[in-house]
Amino acid sequence: MSIEKTLVLVKPDGVARGLVGEVIARIEKKGYAISAMRMLRADREILEKHYAEHQGKPFFEPLVEFMMSGPIVALVAEGNRVIEGFRSLAGVTDPTVAAPGTIRGDLARDQGTKVVQNIVHGSDSTESAVREIAIFFGGK
């Protein structure tokens, strides 16, 4: 068994709607541990690093603006296959078609905004998790 770490962000829509506790509860009920957590207002520099692979795409600016629109909660979850497990727990990106029982399927919906407001972000690979955790936690 190899213990992985993943970055989870509760985005501004999730924080504004008071869903931080619900997201944490779902992570913990799945059996993962939270090893670091902080609330912050992400600035452009952090978000440009985090979303570097999307620079130049039409949704980049609206995404950065949305993520700067309010506080976010960044956390590190740990456990066996946590990257794959959290992404399954989160559901697909589009909340309209996200399966019931997932965070996005149960808690998010299309708001008709420039970018999809879908409550959470989770790292998509071990490499992404290492890079993203370093951005938000300085390499923890």
Buried (B, 14 or more C-beta within 10 A) or exposed (E): EEEBBBBBBBBBBBBEBEBBEBBBEBBEEBEBEEBBBEEEEBEEEBBBBBBEEBEEEEEBEEBBEBBBBBBBBBBBBBBEBBBBBBBBBBBBEEBEEBEEEBBBBBBBBEEEEEBBBBBBBBBEEEEBBBBBBEBBBEEE
